[in-house]
Amino acid sequence: MSSYDYDLFVIGAGSGGVRAARMAKQHGAGKVAIAEEYRFGGTCVIRGCVPKKLLVYASEFSKTFKLAEGYGWTVGETAFSWEKLIAAKDNEIDRLSGIYERNLNNSGVDTIEDRAVLEDAHTIRLVKSDRTVTADKILIAVGGTPFVPDIEGAELGITSNEAFHLEELPKHVVIAGGGYIACEFAQIFAGLGSEVCQVYRGETVLRGFDDDIRATVHEELVRSGVRVITHTVFEKIEQLEDGRKRVHLDNGHHVDTDIVMYAIGRNPHVADLGLDKAGVELDEAGAIKVDAYSQTSSENIYAVGDVTNRVNLTPVAIREGAAFAQTVFGGQPLAYDHEDIASAVFTQPPVGSVGLSEAQARKSFDKVDIYKTSFRPMKASFSNDASRMMMKLVVDGETDRVLGVHIVGPDAPEMIQLAGIAVKAKLTKAQFDAACAVHPTSAEELVTMKEKWTPPELKAAE
């Protein structure tokens, strides 16, 4: 019989922690507990992907109303209620959070609504109830937290956490950042009627994605009415007498606004967790160091999800949590493979991407073939909407293997889930071509692109 209170104690009830706790029970773990200080479901469900996509849906209607007129619909006077949207969002989040907690309880996992910190490698202190429990194995799955810049007036801004709970829709928003959260919220607010300014230090948005995706999304942000200012950052934020804020930029200009929002990255949520007391080491970026099996420097403590800063996506945290449970309690060691993970960015139009970008492929392979196309989506045929759809295949020129698929356009996230299977399976361009097209669809372009694209600089040299 174990001398500990629990066989497994999970700190953090986000998607990764919840999956790990439930699967540990399925694999025969004895007593399992999970502690969460702020609602079950984690960032994705409570203040991340799920509520964000609900807001994306809401913001798309302003464009849809215009498209409808071209198809014969007479659209009358429209009005938008931020309060109604947020109330509906809150009801849905309450429902989902309740499902997470019920599923844990039905699995035999003890749920604890409290902040949990480490006292040593086997002891957890529950802060609010001021008690301690012990565990044989501990899993840390506390996720990440938004980064706030160290500038004068930083306290005058908000992050994505607070953006979901604004009392009213701001007339003007300034967003710092060029990543997916910044781009998504820029078009959410713009689609709902706010005037939006996005400030980014780089040349163009979505660093890390394929350059054609970056260029297309940047163009669509501008087309959506977002004012994008690049090559500059916030210098300080000043409170004005009329209640607005003045954002001073390091290029000498300033922007006055109702809301200032930071979307400049997220940090592992490790502050005051007691990791040093338990011998858990951090890397240079402040993330928990783990091996391929999610084990930390402390033998009985493991970590999954964004707190490890490997691939910071909800489905990845879920797979890491499942692999942990199988390894530790299922008797079958499993190291989750982080290669070729498909991802989506819910801009308007959205992005789907999997595998290597063109730049990454050219660094790693001697010969790279590129197939790409840009066209107007069929749905926009009866409107003056100038948005474009972009599709791109990155191919190993020697083996014909498809190394990457990159899409910007309607339904791109849905397409990339299936394309991700093909890339993960290491299928070739010839096998893509052998698939019969589904017509008329945008996705058929993935199997009908035949002409290789040559960069202009190479054409000039020919």
Salt bridges, closest charged atoms under 4 A:
GLU37 OE2 - ARG115 NH1 3.04
ASP90 OD1 - LYS89 NZ 2.74
GLU92 OE2 - ARG95 NH2 2.74
ASP94 OD1 - ARG39 NH2 2.27
GLU119 OE2 - ARG125 NE 2.86
GLU119 OE2 - LYS277 NZ 3.91
ASP136 OD2 - LYS137 NZ 3.52
GLU184 OE1 - LYS52 NZ 2.95
GLU195 OE2 - HIS172 NE2 3.90
ASP210 OD2 - LYS392 NZ 2.86
ASP211 OD1 - ARG214 NH1 3.79
ASP212 OD2 - LYS372 NZ 3.08
ASP212 OD2 - LYS392 NZ 2.57
GLU220 OE1 - ARG223 NE 3.20
GLU238 OE1 - HIS248 NE2 2.85
ASP256 OD1 - ARG246 NE 2.73
ASP258 OD1 - ARG244 NE 3.43
GLU281 OE1 - LYS289 NZ 3.45
GLU320 OE1 - ARG310 NH2 3.25
GLU320 OE2 - HIS338 NE2 2.65
ASP337 OD2 - LYS424 NZ 2.94
ASP340 OD2 - ARG401 NH2 3.59
GLU358 OE2 - ARG362 NE 3.00
GLU358 OE1 - LYS392 NZ 2.66
ASP369 OD2 - LYS452 NZ 3.43
ASP385 OD2 - LYS63 NZ 3.16
ASP433 OD1 - LYS429 NZ 2.72
GLU444 OE2 - HIS439 ND1 2.84
